[in-house]
Amino acid sequence: MAETESSDLGKGLVVTFSVLGALGALAMGGSSFLAFANHDDTLQLLSGVFLTVALLASGIAVAAVHLYD
């Protein structure tokens, strides 16, 4: 089997952006729940922002795996 070495920078970026993506997803869930409970449109908009942050961070984490492989 071929062995590949990955850099510490790549691993750090993957962990960092994965955690950021997970936190964004949790924040999205919390704000969407509060938006539904309080009938607040501002929290619904904020939920969309958190979704965008989660998706971008997850995409960067996947790109870091391939860039620093």
PDB file of N, CA, C, O and CB in Angstrom:
ATOM      1  N   MET A   1       0.824  -1.186   0.000  1.00  0.00           N
ATOM      2  CA  MET A   1       0.000   0.000   0.000  1.00  0.00           C
ATOM      3  C   MET A   1       0.869   1.250   0.000  1.00  0.00           C
ATOM      4  O   MET A   1       1.924   1.300   0.632  1.00  0.00           O
ATOM      5  CB  MET A   1      -0.938  -0.003   1.201  1.00  0.00           C
ATOM      6  N   ALA A   2       0.413   2.218  -0.700  1.00  0.00           N
ATOM      7  CA  ALA A   2       1.130   3.488  -0.730  1.00  0.00           C
ATOM      8  C   ALA A   2       0.759   4.300   0.494  1.00  0.00           C
ATOM      9  O   ALA A   2      -0.412   4.426   0.851  1.00  0.00           O
ATOM     10  CB  ALA A   2       0.818   4.275  -2.022  1.00  0.00           C
ATOM     11  N   GLU A   3       1.770   4.839   1.117  1.00  0.00           N
ATOM     12  CA  GLU A   3       1.527   5.670   2.292  1.00  0.00           C
ATOM     13  C   GLU A   3       1.694   7.129   1.907  1.00  0.00           C
ATOM     14  O   GLU A   3       2.603   7.492   1.160  1.00  0.00           O
ATOM     15  CB  GLU A   3       2.483   5.293   3.456  1.00  0.00           C
ATOM     16  N   THR A   4       0.822   7.938   2.418  1.00  0.00           N
ATOM     17  CA  THR A   4       0.924   9.372   2.171  1.00  0.00           C
ATOM     18  C   THR A   4       1.121  10.084   3.496  1.00  0.00           C
ATOM     19  O   THR A   4       0.615   9.657   4.534  1.00  0.00           O
ATOM     20  CB  THR A   4      -0.335   9.908   1.436  1.00  0.00           C
ATOM     21  N   GLU A   5       1.849  11.150   3.440  1.00  0.00           N
ATOM     22  CA  GLU A   5       2.064  11.966   4.628  1.00  0.00           C
ATOM     23  C   GLU A   5       1.209  13.216   4.508  1.00  0.00           C
ATOM     24  O   GLU A   5       1.168  13.852   3.455  1.00  0.00           O
ATOM     25  CB  GLU A   5       3.571  12.331   4.805  1.00  0.00           C
ATOM     26  N   SER A   6       0.541  13.557   5.572  1.00  0.00           N
ATOM     27  CA  SER A   6      -0.216  14.799   5.576  1.00  0.00           C
ATOM     28  C   SER A   6       0.440  15.765   6.554  1.00  0.00           C
ATOM     29  O   SER A   6       0.981  15.360   7.583  1.00  0.00           O
ATOM     30  CB  SER A   6      -1.706  14.549   5.951  1.00  0.00           C
ATOM     31  N   SER A   7       0.383  17.024   6.220  1.00  0.00           N
ATOM     32  CA  SER A   7       1.064  18.013   7.046  1.00  0.00           C
ATOM     33  C   SER A   7       0.230  18.345   8.286  1.00  0.00           C
ATOM     34  O   SER A   7      -0.982  18.133   8.326  1.00  0.00           O
ATOM     35  CB  SER A   7       1.346  19.288   6.233  1.00  0.00           C
ATOM     36  N   ASP A   8       0.913  18.864   9.275  1.00  0.00           N
ATOM     37  CA  ASP A   8       0.220  19.296  10.491  1.00  0.00           C
ATOM     38  C   ASP A   8      -0.691  20.486  10.205  1.00  0.00           C
ATOM     39  O   ASP A   8      -1.740  20.641  10.830  1.00  0.00           O
ATOM     40  CB  ASP A   8       1.234  19.659  11.587  1.00  0.00           C
ATOM     41  N   LEU A   9      -0.279  21.326   9.254  1.00  0.00           N
ATOM     42  CA  LEU A   9      -1.118  22.464   8.878  1.00  0.00           C
ATOM     43  C   LEU A   9      -2.436  21.979   8.292  1.00  0.00           C
ATOM     44  O   LEU A   9      -3.494  22.527   8.600  1.00  0.00           O
ATOM     45  CB  LEU A   9      -0.387  23.369   7.870  1.00  0.00           C
ATOM     46  N   GLY A  10      -2.376  20.958   7.452  1.00  0.00           N
ATOM     47  CA  GLY A  10      -3.593  20.407   6.860  1.00  0.00           C
ATOM     48  C   GLY A  10      -4.519  19.822   7.905  1.00  0.00           C
ATOM     49  O   GLY A  10      -5.730  20.039   7.867  1.00  0.00           O
ATOM     50  N   LYS A  11      -3.945  19.075   8.844  1.00  0.00           N
ATOM     51  CA  LYS A  11      -4.771  18.493   9.907  1.00  0.00           C
ATOM     52  C   LYS A  11      -5.386  19.576  10.783  1.00  0.00           C
ATOM     53  O   LYS A  11      -6.551  19.482  11.170  1.00  0.00           O
ATOM     54  CB  LYS A  11      -3.940  17.536  10.768  1.00  0.00           C
ATOM     55  N   GLY A  12      -4.608  20.595  11.091  1.00  0.00           N
ATOM     56  CA  GLY A  12      -5.109  21.687  11.916  1.00  0.00           C
ATOM     57  C   GLY A  12      -6.227  22.453  11.234  1.00  0.00           C
ATOM     58  O   GLY A  12      -7.219  22.814  11.869  1.00  0.00           O
ATOM     59  N   LEU A  13      -6.067  22.703   9.934  1.00  0.00           N
ATOM     60  CA  LEU A  13      -7.115  23.405   9.197  1.00  0.00           C
ATOM     61  C   LEU A  13      -8.393  22.580   9.129  1.00  0.00           C
ATOM     62  O   LEU A  13      -9.494  23.116   9.261  1.00  0.00           O
ATOM     63  CB  LEU A  13      -6.638  23.742   7.788  1.00  0.00           C
ATOM     64  N   VAL A  14      -8.245  21.277   8.922  1.00  0.00           N
ATOM     65  CA  VAL A  14      -9.421  20.405   8.852  1.00  0.00           C
ATOM     66  C   VAL A  14     -10.154  20.406  10.185  1.00  0.00           C
ATOM     67  O   VAL A  14     -11.379  20.524  10.218  1.00  0.00           O
ATOM     68  CB  VAL A  14      -9.014  18.965   8.464  1.00  0.00           C
ATOM     69  N   VAL A  15      -9.422  20.275  11.275  1.00  0.00           N
ATOM     70  CA  VAL A  15     -10.063  20.257  12.591  1.00  0.00           C
ATOM     71  C   VAL A  15     -10.715  21.605  12.895  1.00  0.00           C
ATOM     72  O   VAL A  15     -11.843  21.659  13.384  1.00  0.00           O
ATOM     73  CB  VAL A  15      -9.037  19.903  13.686  1.00  0.00           C
ATOM     74  N   THR A  16     -10.007  22.679  12.608  1.00  0.00           N
ATOM     75  CA  THR A  16     -10.528  24.013  12.892  1.00  0.00           C
ATOM     76  C   THR A  16     -11.818  24.297  12.132  1.00  0.00           C
ATOM     77  O   THR A  16     -12.810  24.734  12.717  1.00  0.00           O
ATOM     78  CB  THR A  16      -9.488  25.061  12.545  1.00  0.00           C
ATOM     79  N   PHE A  17     -11.798  24.045  10.827  1.00  0.00           N
ATOM     80  CA  PHE A  17     -12.981  24.347  10.037  1.00  0.00           C
ATOM     81  C   PHE A  17     -14.101  23.338  10.262  1.00  0.00           C
ATOM     82  O   PHE A  17     -15.271  23.673  10.078  1.00  0.00           O
ATOM     83  CB  PHE A  17     -12.623  24.394   8.573  1.00  0.00           C
ATOM     84  N   SER A  18     -13.771  22.118  10.653  1.00  0.00           N
ATOM     85  CA  SER A  18     -14.817  21.150  11.005  1.00  0.00           C
ATOM     86  C   SER A  18     -15.541  21.576  12.278  1.00  0.00           C
ATOM     87  O   SER A  18     -16.766  21.490  12.361  1.00  0.00           O
ATOM     88  CB  SER A  18     -14.213  19.741  11.185  1.00  0.00           C
ATOM     89  N   VAL A  19     -14.785  22.031  13.258  1.00  0.00           N
ATOM     90  CA  VAL A  19     -15.400  22.518  14.499  1.00  0.00           C
ATOM     91  C   VAL A  19     -16.235  23.762  14.219  1.00  0.00           C
ATOM     92  O   VAL A  19     -17.331  23.909  14.761  1.00  0.00           O
ATOM     93  CB  VAL A  19     -14.318  22.826  15.565  1.00  0.00           C
ATOM     94  N   LEU A  20     -15.728  24.652  13.383  1.00  0.00           N
ATOM     95  CA  LEU A  20     -16.484  25.845  13.020  1.00  0.00           C
ATOM     96  C   LEU A  20     -17.782  25.476  12.297  1.00  0.00           C
ATOM     97  O   LEU A  20     -18.827  26.083  12.531  1.00  0.00           O
ATOM     98  CB  LEU A  20     -15.632  26.766  12.140  1.00  0.00           C
ATOM     99  N   GLY A  21     -17.704  24.485  11.427  1.00  0.00           N
ATOM    100  CA  GLY A  21     -18.903  24.024  10.732  1.00  0.00           C
ATOM    101  C   GLY A  21     -19.914  23.404  11.678  1.00  0.00           C
ATOM    102  O   GLY A  21     -21.116  23.635  11.548  1.00  0.00           O
ATOM    103  N   ALA A  22     -19.431  22.616  12.630  1.00  0.00           N
ATOM    104  CA  ALA A  22     -20.335  22.005  13.610  1.00  0.00           C
ATOM    105  C   ALA A  22     -20.984  23.061  14.504  1.00  0.00           C
ATOM    106  O   ALA A  22     -22.174  22.977  14.808  1.00  0.00           O
ATOM    107  CB  ALA A  22     -19.575  20.986  14.470  1.00  0.00           C
ATOM    108  N   LEU A  23     -20.205  24.047  14.919  1.00  0.00           N
ATOM    109  CA  LEU A  23     -20.775  25.126  15.735  1.00  0.00           C
ATOM    110  C   LEU A  23     -21.792  25.952  14.943  1.00  0.00           C
ATOM    111  O   LEU A  23     -22.812  26.375  15.486  1.00  0.00           O
ATOM    112  CB  LEU A  23     -19.657  26.040  16.261  1.00  0.00           C
ATOM    113  N   GLY A  24     -21.512  26.175  13.672  1.00  0.00           N
ATOM    114  CA  GLY A  24     -22.467  26.887  12.829  1.00  0.00           C
ATOM    115  C   GLY A  24     -23.769  26.111  12.663  1.00  0.00           C
ATOM    116  O   GLY A  24     -24.851  26.698  12.653  1.00  0.00           O
ATOM    117  N   ALA A  25     -23.659  24.786  12.532  1.00  0.00           N
ATOM    118  CA  ALA A  25     -24.859  23.959  12.410  1.00  0.00           C
ATOM    119  C   ALA A  25     -25.665  23.960  13.707  1.00  0.00           C
ATOM    120  O   ALA A  25     -26.894  24.020  13.675  1.00  0.00           O
ATOM    121  CB  ALA A  25     -24.480  22.524  12.028  1.00  0.00           C
ATOM    122  N   LEU A  26     -24.984  23.894  14.838  1.00  0.00           N
ATOM    123  CA  LEU A  26     -25.697  23.952  16.125  1.00  0.00           C
ATOM    124  C   LEU A  26     -26.361  25.308  16.328  1.00  0.00           C
ATOM    125  O   LEU A  26     -27.493  25.385  16.804  1.00  0.00           O
ATOM    126  CB  LEU A  26     -24.733  23.665  17.287  1.00  0.00           C
ATOM    127  N   ALA A  27     -25.659  26.368  15.969  1.00  0.00           N
ATOM    128  CA  ALA A  27     -26.233  27.709  16.098  1.00  0.00           C
ATOM    129  C   ALA A  27     -27.433  27.875  15.170  1.00  0.00           C
ATOM    130  O   ALA A  27     -28.420  28.516  15.531  1.00  0.00           O
ATOM    131  CB  ALA A  27     -25.172  28.782  15.791  1.00  0.00           C
ATOM    132  N   MET A  28     -27.343  27.291  13.969  1.00  0.00           N
ATOM    133  CA  MET A  28     -28.467  27.347  13.047  1.00  0.00           C
ATOM    134  C   MET A  28     -29.687  26.639  13.630  1.00  0.00           C
ATOM    135  O   MET A  28     -30.802  27.155  13.565  1.00  0.00           O
ATOM    136  CB  MET A  28     -28.084  26.724  11.706  1.00  0.00           C
ATOM    137  N   GLY A  29     -29.469  25.467  14.194  1.00  0.00           N
ATOM    138  CA  GLY A  29     -30.578  24.732  14.796  1.00  0.00           C
ATOM    139  C   GLY A  29     -31.209  25.480  15.954  1.00  0.00           C
ATOM    140  O   GLY A  29     -32.433  25.532  16.078  1.00  0.00           O
ATOM    141  N   GLY A  30     -30.372  26.058  16.800  1.00  0.00           N
ATOM    142  CA  GLY A  30     -30.888  26.818  17.942  1.00  0.00           C
ATOM    143  C   GLY A  30     -31.649  28.059  17.532  1.00  0.00           C
ATOM    144  O   GLY A  30     -32.718  28.348  18.070  1.00  0.00           O
ATOM    145  N   SER A  31     -31.099  28.795  16.578  1.00  0.00           N
ATOM    146  CA  SER A  31     -31.784  30.025  16.167  1.00  0.00           C
ATOM    147  C   SER A  31     -33.049  29.722  15.370  1.00  0.00           C
ATOM    148  O   SER A  31     -34.018  30.478  15.450  1.00  0.00           O
ATOM    149  CB  SER A  31     -30.846  30.903  15.337  1.00  0.00           C
ATOM    150  N   SER A  32     -33.060  28.635  14.605  1.00  0.00           N
ATOM    151  CA  SER A  32     -34.293  28.306  13.884  1.00  0.00           C
ATOM    152  C   SER A  32     -35.376  27.823  14.846  1.00  0.00           C
ATOM    153  O   SER A  32     -36.560  28.091  14.637  1.00  0.00           O
ATOM    154  CB  SER A  32     -34.021  27.232  12.814  1.00  0.00           C
ATOM    155  N   PHE A  33     -34.972  27.110  15.902  1.00  0.00           N
ATOM    156  CA  PHE A  33     -35.940  26.699  16.916  1.00  0.00           C
ATOM    157  C   PHE A  33     -36.533  27.911  17.627  1.00  0.00           C
ATOM    158  O   PHE A  33     -37.744  27.983  17.836  1.00  0.00           O
ATOM    159  CB  PHE A  33     -35.282  25.760  17.934  1.00  0.00           C
ATOM    160  N   LEU A  34     -35.677  28.863  17.997  1.00  0.00           N
ATOM    161  CA  LEU A  34     -36.163  30.072  18.659  1.00  0.00           C
ATOM    162  C   LEU A  34     -37.006  30.932  17.720  1.00  0.00           C
ATOM    163  O   LEU A  34     -37.962  31.573  18.155  1.00  0.00           O
ATOM    164  CB  LEU A  34     -34.990  30.885  19.192  1.00  0.00           C
ATOM    165  N   ALA A  35     -36.654  30.947  16.432  1.00  0.00           N
ATOM    166  CA  ALA A  35     -37.450  31.704  15.471  1.00  0.00           C
ATOM    167  C   ALA A  35     -38.844  31.110  15.341  1.00  0.00           C
ATOM    168  O   ALA A  35     -39.825  31.843  15.217  1.00  0.00           O
ATOM    169  CB  ALA A  35     -36.758  31.734  14.106  1.00  0.00           C
ATOM    170  N   PHE A  36     -38.934  29.777  15.370  1.00  0.00           N
ATOM    171  CA  PHE A  36     -40.237  29.125  15.293  1.00  0.00           C
ATOM    172  C   PHE A  36     -41.038  29.352  16.566  1.00  0.00           C
ATOM    173  O   PHE A  36     -42.244  29.590  16.508  1.00  0.00           O
ATOM    174  CB  PHE A  36     -40.070  27.629  15.039  1.00  0.00           C
ATOM    175  N   ALA A  37     -40.373  29.281  17.717  1.00  0.00           N
ATOM    176  CA  ALA A  37     -41.068  29.433  18.993  1.00  0.00           C
ATOM    177  C   ALA A  37     -41.552  30.866  19.216  1.00  0.00           C
ATOM    178  O   ALA A  37     -42.633  31.080  19.765  1.00  0.00           O
ATOM    179  CB  ALA A  37     -40.156  29.015  20.135  1.00  0.00           C
ATOM    180  N   ASN A  38     -40.752  31.846  18.791  1.00  0.00           N
ATOM    181  CA  ASN A  38     -41.081  33.253  19.050  1.00  0.00           C
ATOM    182  C   ASN A  38     -41.702  33.964  17.850  1.00  0.00           C
ATOM    183  O   ASN A  38     -42.070  35.134  17.961  1.00  0.00           O
ATOM    184  CB  ASN A  38     -39.840  33.991  19.473  1.00  0.00           C
ATOM    185  N   HIS A  39     -41.829  33.288  16.709  1.00  0.00           N
ATOM    186  CA  HIS A  39     -42.353  33.891  15.479  1.00  0.00           C
ATOM    187  C   HIS A  39     -41.570  35.153  15.124  1.00  0.00           C
ATOM    188  O   HIS A  39     -42.143  36.200  14.825  1.00  0.00           O
ATOM    189  CB  HIS A  39     -43.853  34.221  15.634  1.00  0.00           C
ATOM    190  N   ASP A  40     -40.242  35.021  15.167  1.00  0.00           N
ATOM    191  CA  ASP A  40     -39.359  36.162  14.933  1.00  0.00           C
ATOM    192  C   ASP A  40     -38.647  35.984  13.595  1.00  0.00           C
ATOM    193  O   ASP A  40     -37.944  34.995  13.386  1.00  0.00           O
ATOM    194  CB  ASP A  40     -38.328  36.313  16.088  1.00  0.00           C
ATOM    195  N   ASP A  41     -38.830  36.948  12.686  1.00  0.00           N
ATOM    196  CA  ASP A  41     -38.201  36.860  11.375  1.00  0.00           C
ATOM    197  C   ASP A  41     -36.706  37.151  11.430  1.00  0.00           C
ATOM    198  O   ASP A  41     -35.952  36.649  10.597  1.00  0.00           O
ATOM    199  CB  ASP A  41     -38.872  37.814  10.418  1.00  0.00           C
ATOM    200  N   THR A  42     -36.270  37.946  12.386  1.00  0.00           N
ATOM    201  CA  THR A  42     -34.850  38.254  12.504  1.00  0.00           C
ATOM    202  C   THR A  42     -34.048  37.010  12.847  1.00  0.00           C
ATOM    203  O   THR A  42     -32.965  36.798  12.302  1.00  0.00           O
ATOM    204  CB  THR A  42     -34.624  39.330  13.558  1.00  0.00           C
ATOM    205  N   LEU A  43     -34.568  36.194  13.740  1.00  0.00           N
ATOM    206  CA  LEU A  43     -33.866  34.952  14.085  1.00  0.00           C
ATOM    207  C   LEU A  43     -33.871  33.977  12.922  1.00  0.00           C
ATOM    208  O   LEU A  43     -32.940  33.184  12.783  1.00  0.00           O
ATOM    209  CB  LEU A  43     -34.501  34.299  15.313  1.00  0.00           C
ATOM    210  N   GLN A  44     -34.888  34.016  12.090  1.00  0.00           N
ATOM    211  CA  GLN A  44     -34.923  33.151  10.924  1.00  0.00           C
ATOM    212  C   GLN A  44     -33.843  33.577   9.926  1.00  0.00           C
ATOM    213  O   GLN A  44     -33.197  32.732   9.307  1.00  0.00           O
ATOM    214  CB  GLN A  44     -36.317  33.183  10.265  1.00  0.00           C
ATOM    215  N   LEU A  45     -33.656  34.867   9.778  1.00  0.00           N
ATOM    216  CA  LEU A  45     -32.589  35.372   8.920  1.00  0.00           C
ATOM    217  C   LEU A  45     -31.221  34.993   9.485  1.00  0.00           C
ATOM    218  O   LEU A  45     -30.320  34.607   8.740  1.00  0.00           O
ATOM    219  CB  LEU A  45     -32.699  36.898   8.764  1.00  0.00           C
ATOM    220  N   LEU A  46     -31.075  35.106  10.791  1.00  0.00           N
ATOM    221  CA  LEU A  46     -29.831  34.729  11.436  1.00  0.00           C
ATOM    222  C   LEU A  46     -29.553  33.232  11.273  1.00  0.00           C
ATOM    223  O   LEU A  46     -28.398  32.821  11.162  1.00  0.00           O
ATOM    224  CB  LEU A  46     -29.873  35.101  12.915  1.00  0.00           C
ATOM    225  N   SER A  47     -30.594  32.436  11.260  1.00  0.00           N
ATOM    226  CA  SER A  47     -30.453  31.002  11.028  1.00  0.00           C
ATOM    227  C   SER A  47     -29.863  30.739   9.644  1.00  0.00           C
ATOM    228  O   SER A  47     -29.029  29.848   9.479  1.00  0.00           O
ATOM    229  CB  SER A  47     -31.812  30.296  11.174  1.00  0.00           C
ATOM    230  N   GLY A  48     -30.291  31.502   8.668  1.00  0.00           N
ATOM    231  CA  GLY A  48     -29.731  31.375   7.314  1.00  0.00           C
ATOM    232  C   GLY A  48     -28.269  31.769   7.261  1.00  0.00           C
ATOM    233  O   GLY A  48     -27.485  31.159   6.534  1.00  0.00           O
ATOM    234  N   VAL A  49     -27.897  32.778   8.022  1.00  0.00           N
ATOM    235  CA  VAL A  49     -26.485  33.187   8.079  1.00  0.00           C
ATOM    236  C   VAL A  49     -25.645  32.081   8.705  1.00  0.00           C
ATOM    237  O   VAL A  49     -24.552  31.781   8.223  1.00  0.00           O
ATOM    238  CB  VAL A  49     -26.325  34.504   8.884  1.00  0.00           C
ATOM    239  N   PHE A  50     -26.148  31.476   9.774  1.00  0.00           N
ATOM    240  CA  PHE A  50     -25.420  30.376  10.406  1.00  0.00           C
ATOM    241  C   PHE A  50     -25.303  29.174   9.472  1.00  0.00           C
ATOM    242  O   PHE A  50     -24.284  28.483   9.486  1.00  0.00           O
ATOM    243  CB  PHE A  50     -26.110  29.961  11.704  1.00  0.00           C
ATOM    244  N   LEU A  51     -26.324  28.916   8.667  1.00  0.00           N
ATOM    245  CA  LEU A  51     -26.254  27.837   7.690  1.00  0.00           C
ATOM    246  C   LEU A  51     -25.166  28.115   6.662  1.00  0.00           C
ATOM    247  O   LEU A  51     -24.414  27.217   6.284  1.00  0.00           O
ATOM    248  CB  LEU A  51     -27.607  27.651   6.997  1.00  0.00           C
ATOM    249  N   THR A  52     -25.086  29.358   6.215  1.00  0.00           N
ATOM    250  CA  THR A  52     -24.051  29.738   5.262  1.00  0.00           C
ATOM    251  C   THR A  52     -22.660  29.556   5.854  1.00  0.00           C
ATOM    252  O   THR A  52     -21.758  29.055   5.181  1.00  0.00           O
ATOM    253  CB  THR A  52     -24.245  31.183   4.820  1.00  0.00           C
ATOM    254  N   VAL A  53     -22.483  29.958   7.101  1.00  0.00           N
ATOM    255  CA  VAL A  53     -21.192  29.783   7.775  1.00  0.00           C
ATOM    256  C   VAL A  53     -20.843  28.308   7.889  1.00  0.00           C
ATOM    257  O   VAL A  53     -19.700  27.920   7.646  1.00  0.00           O
ATOM    258  CB  VAL A  53     -21.215  30.429   9.171  1.00  0.00           C
ATOM    259  N   ALA A  54     -21.815  27.485   8.255  1.00  0.00           N
ATOM    260  CA  ALA A  54     -21.566  26.047   8.406  1.00  0.00           C
ATOM    261  C   ALA A  54     -21.186  25.409   7.080  1.00  0.00           C
ATOM    262  O   ALA A  54     -20.264  24.594   7.028  1.00  0.00           O
ATOM    263  CB  ALA A  54     -22.798  25.350   8.983  1.00  0.00           C
ATOM    264  N   LEU A  55     -21.880  25.767   6.013  1.00  0.00           N
ATOM    265  CA  LEU A  55     -21.581  25.175   4.711  1.00  0.00           C
ATOM    266  C   LEU A  55     -20.225  25.633   4.175  1.00  0.00           C
ATOM    267  O   LEU A  55     -19.475  24.824   3.630  1.00  0.00           O
ATOM    268  CB  LEU A  55     -22.677  25.528   3.714  1.00  0.00           C
ATOM    269  N   LEU A  56     -19.907  26.902   4.320  1.00  0.00           N
ATOM    270  CA  LEU A  56     -18.612  27.394   3.857  1.00  0.00           C
ATOM    271  C   LEU A  56     -17.459  26.781   4.650  1.00  0.00           C
ATOM    272  O   LEU A  56     -16.442  26.397   4.072  1.00  0.00           O
ATOM    273  CB  LEU A  56     -18.561  28.915   3.959  1.00  0.00           C
ATOM    274  N   ALA A  57     -17.613  26.689   5.961  1.00  0.00           N
ATOM    275  CA  ALA A  57     -16.556  26.112   6.789  1.00  0.00           C
ATOM    276  C   ALA A  57     -16.357  24.635   6.450  1.00  0.00           C
ATOM    277  O   ALA A  57     -15.223  24.159   6.408  1.00  0.00           O
ATOM    278  CB  ALA A  57     -16.888  26.278   8.285  1.00  0.00           C
ATOM    279  N   SER A  58     -17.431  23.920   6.212  1.00  0.00           N
ATOM    280  CA  SER A  58     -17.312  22.512   5.855  1.00  0.00           C
ATOM    281  C   SER A  58     -16.656  22.345   4.488  1.00  0.00           C
ATOM    282  O   SER A  58     -15.855  21.432   4.286  1.00  0.00           O
ATOM    283  CB  SER A  58     -18.687  21.844   5.865  1.00  0.00           C
ATOM    284  N   GLY A  59     -16.991  23.214   3.564  1.00  0.00           N
ATOM    285  CA  GLY A  59     -16.354  23.173   2.247  1.00  0.00           C
ATOM    286  C   GLY A  59     -14.870  23.465   2.317  1.00  0.00           C
ATOM    287  O   GLY A  59     -14.079  22.825   1.624  1.00  0.00           O
ATOM    288  N   ILE A  60     -14.484  24.415   3.138  1.00  0.00           N
ATOM    289  CA  ILE A  60     -13.060  24.726   3.306  1.00  0.00           C
ATOM    290  C   ILE A  60     -12.341  23.569   3.976  1.00  0.00           C
ATOM    291  O   ILE A  60     -11.189  23.288   3.647  1.00  0.00           O
ATOM    292  CB  ILE A  60     -12.874  26.012   4.129  1.00  0.00           C
ATOM    293  N   ALA A  61     -13.005  22.886   4.918  1.00  0.00           N
ATOM    294  CA  ALA A  61     -12.387  21.732   5.572  1.00  0.00           C
ATOM    295  C   ALA A  61     -12.131  20.631   4.557  1.00  0.00           C
ATOM    296  O   ALA A  61     -11.078  19.995   4.597  1.00  0.00           O
ATOM    297  CB  ALA A  61     -13.277  21.208   6.717  1.00  0.00           C
ATOM    298  N   VAL A  62     -13.057  20.393   3.658  1.00  0.00           N
ATOM    299  CA  VAL A  62     -12.863  19.363   2.638  1.00  0.00           C
ATOM    300  C   VAL A  62     -11.755  19.784   1.668  1.00  0.00           C
ATOM    301  O   VAL A  62     -10.948  18.954   1.249  1.00  0.00           O
ATOM    302  CB  VAL A  62     -14.184  19.099   1.870  1.00  0.00           C
ATOM    303  N   ALA A  63     -11.715  21.057   1.315  1.00  0.00           N
ATOM    304  CA  ALA A  63     -10.659  21.539   0.415  1.00  0.00           C
ATOM    305  C   ALA A  63      -9.292  21.433   1.078  1.00  0.00           C
ATOM    306  O   ALA A  63      -8.306  21.134   0.406  1.00  0.00           O
ATOM    307  CB  ALA A  63     -10.928  22.995  -0.006  1.00  0.00           C
ATOM    308  N   ALA A  64      -9.215  21.674   2.390  1.00  0.00           N
ATOM    309  CA  ALA A  64      -7.921  21.587   3.080  1.00  0.00           C
ATOM    310  C   ALA A  64      -7.387  20.166   3.072  1.00  0.00           C
ATOM    311  O   ALA A  64      -6.175  19.957   3.023  1.00  0.00           O
ATOM    312  CB  ALA A  64      -8.046  22.086   4.521  1.00  0.00           C
ATOM    313  N   VAL A  65      -8.284  19.183   3.119  1.00  0.00           N
ATOM    314  CA  VAL A  65      -7.839  17.790   3.045  1.00  0.00           C
ATOM    315  C   VAL A  65      -7.117  17.544   1.743  1.00  0.00           C
ATOM    316  O   VAL A  65      -6.083  16.877   1.724  1.00  0.00           O
ATOM    317  CB  VAL A  65      -9.022  16.824   3.184  1.00  0.00           C
ATOM    318  N   HIS A  66      -7.645  18.074   0.652  1.00  0.00           N
ATOM    319  CA  HIS A  66      -7.070  17.821  -0.665  1.00  0.00           C
ATOM    320  C   HIS A  66      -5.857  18.711  -0.956  1.00  0.00           C
ATOM    321  O   HIS A  66      -4.935  18.289  -1.654  1.00  0.00           O
ATOM    322  CB  HIS A  66      -8.126  18.031  -1.733  1.00  0.00           C
ATOM    323  N   LEU A  67      -5.853  19.915  -0.434  1.00  0.00           N
ATOM    324  CA  LEU A  67      -4.737  20.820  -0.701  1.00  0.00           C
ATOM    325  C   LEU A  67      -3.471  20.413   0.047  1.00  0.00           C
ATOM    326  O   LEU A  67      -2.370  20.518  -0.494  1.00  0.00           O
ATOM    327  CB  LEU A  67      -5.119  22.238  -0.326  1.00  0.00           C
ATOM    328  N   TYR A  68      -3.620  19.954   1.277  1.00  0.00           N
ATOM    329  CA  TYR A  68      -2.451  19.651   2.101  1.00  0.00           C
ATOM    330  C   TYR A  68      -2.274  18.150   2.282  1.00  0.00           C
ATOM    331  O   TYR A  68      -1.802  17.703   3.327  1.00  0.00           O
ATOM    332  CB  TYR A  68      -2.572  20.329   3.462  1.00  0.00           C
ATOM    333  N   ASP A  69      -2.643  17.378   1.283  1.00  0.00           N
ATOM    334  CA  ASP A  69      -2.497  15.926   1.349  1.00  0.00           C
ATOM    335  C   ASP A  69      -1.096  15.503   0.969  1.00  0.00           C
ATOM    336  O   ASP A  69      -0.790  14.311   0.969  1.00  0.00           O
ATOM    337  CB  ASP A  69      -3.509  15.244   0.443  1.00  0.00           C
TER     338      ASP A  69
END
